[in-house]
Amino acid sequence: MGMRTSWAGLACALPLVLWAPPALAQTDAQKAAFAAIDPLFESFMEERHAPGLVYGVVVDGKLAYVRSLGVQDTKTNAPVNRDTVFRIASMSKNFTALAALKLRDEGKLSLDAPAETIIPELKGLKYPTTDSPKITVRDLLNHVGGFVTDDPWGDRQLPMSEAEFSRFTAAGVPFSRAPGMAFEYSNYGYALAGRVVTNVSGANYADYIEGAFLKPLGMASTGYDLAKAPAGRLAVGYRWEDGRWVEEPALGPGAFGAMGGLMTSASDYARYMAWELAAWPPRDGAEDGILKRSSVREIVRGQNFAGVVTRADRSNPDDCDRARTYGMGTIAFADCVLGPHFTHSGGLPGYGSNVLMLPERGVGVFAFSNLTYAPVSVTVRAATVSLVKSGAFPVRTTPVSPALQSMAATVQRIFASGDVLSARDALAMNMLLDRDAARRNADIAALKGKLGACRAADPIVADNAMSTVLSFPCDKGVLQARVILAPTAKPSMQTLEFRIAP
């Protein structure tokens, strides 16, 4: 039986060519929207005692707004700027996942291969039950390998050498549950994913990611070794303790860097965000040679261990529950305010960061701080909500398919004539079986009596090539027509429902 949907559910400057709408000067509304998010980050700085912070907004392929606050080093009082380098912690996981997808696309890696076929040290792993499936590469990328959530233990493993990691893995690790049973965030699992990249590519994961992504994207200040940070531009990490800032020890580089060792600047990271957002929408045209757009979009494909983040204030009509699922190195969300979006936080001793991207709008917001586990994700989301509610960054329009364009005229003709049989060839075979012509015509007559004559449809808005809700201005109101095309070679309607617009 087919699923029926209720009407209620309807309601850069880069060294490569990226897709983006034509570049436009910032509107006054956009400038005002950017200014409105400043107090949010200023309050974060004050309330959390963060030494320094940089935040920015990427729009349609460029860093449209960036601002820095505070200092990158309390000893020198050097101010934070867009080129200050911060550790972004677990936001590094996205790069590890993309590296695995690139190796997959090159035919060198199967995501569904048992991980032990690539990492020999896993062959002696003792599984929790006799019917446990072997952990796959995909399990590692999706955090469903059955390993225990290991924040903050995993953060302190960043300096672990590759040799130590091999010995640690070969010695065996305990399971939290059988693999494939639930989402459970595992830094160790992503360190294993890094080892997969290393073993398959023949180069250390950090070197592979640098060559495959960082260099092509022009991210010259980004890498995994703090000792190689550009001189005078590293944000020193601090914790706030007993009313003062205490410097945290630098960690890494090492095998666990694949889960959280990347350092970058606002200028560099904006290049990466612009590139990733450019994978939307699906379209014709040449690829950039770094990674297929379809593979980039794959990172937000959740693995169905979905959860719900309940709204904090049930009395706030603008708040709503959020659906959440983990893809590959990123968390996919959907809610009534932001729509589909994806995000990831990063936290380490000395650092806290977050990124949130809105692929349907071509917009992304990020923030980096040099404060231990700074919970900047709350502020990034609040800033993104503010930008969306400003109305200055609308959802990108989808080109309307020729089939829907032609069907709009057909629907108007049916309503004007009062007879669905006036366009019999446009009706799929189920239409008159679901509701016969006499009853459909009676429905139309009743609506015409209330609305009077109707004119051509308003410009069509659709998010796919096969369905839409048409709006026709009439003498006494607005007629809406819900249209779903059938999967037939010649365009035909499987659904046509009329109603008066609320």
Number of C-alpha atoms within 10 A of each C-alpha: 3 4 5 6 8 8 10 6 6 9 6 22 14 17 11 13 13 20 19 18 10 7 11 7 8 11 10 10 14 18 13 14 21 20 12 14 18 13 11 15 22 15 12 17 20 10 9 13 17 23 26 26 30 27 23 24 25 23 23 24 26 21 23 18 15 19 16 22 18 20 23 28 21 18 8 9 11 17 18 25 23 19 18 29 31 30 33 28 27 27 25 25 28 20 27 29 27 22 26 28 24 21 18 15 14 10 9 13 19 16 17 11 15 18 24 17 13 19 19 12 18 21 16 12 17 13 19 14 11 8 8 15 13 19 22 23 25 22 25 29 29 30 27 26 28 26 22 19 17 14 14 13 11 18 23 14 20 22 17 18 15 14 10 13 20 18 12 13 18 16 12 15 15 12 16 13 18 20 24 20 12 17 22 22 21 23 28 27 28 29 26 25 29 28 25 26 27 22 14 18 17 11 13 18 26 25 15 17 22 20 12 18 18 21 14 16 21 17 20 15 21 23 22 23 18 19 12 11 19 14 8 12 20 24 30 25 27 26 21 16 10 7 7 10 16 16 19 17 11 15 19 22 21 21 28 28 29 32 30 28 29 25 24 24 24 26 21 22 26 29 22 21 25 26 25 20 27 21 22 20 19 10 10 6 7 11 14 14 10 13 20 16 21 14 15 20 18 15 22 21 15 18 18 12 15 14 13 13 12 12 13 10 11 11 8 9 7 12 16 17 16 19 16 20 21 28 23 27 25 27 21 24 23 16 16 12 16 21 16 18 20 22 23 22 24 25 27 27 23 26 26 29 31 27 26 26 25 21 22 20 22 26 27 27 25 29 25 31 35 35 32 21 20 25 19 26 21 12 19 25 19 15 24 24 16 18 25 20 15 16 12 17 18 14 15 14 13 14 12 18 15 10 15 24 14 11 19 23 12 16 24 18 16 18 21 18 15 19 18 24 16 14 13 15 12 19 19 19 14 13 19 17 9 10 10 12 16 13 11 19 18 13 15 21 18 11 17 20 10 13 17 15 15 19 14 15 20 11 12 17 15 17 13 12 16 18 20 20 20 24 24 22 17 18 13 14 16 20 24 18 23 17 22 18 22 18 12 10 6 11 19 23 23 19 17 16 14 19 14 17 12 7
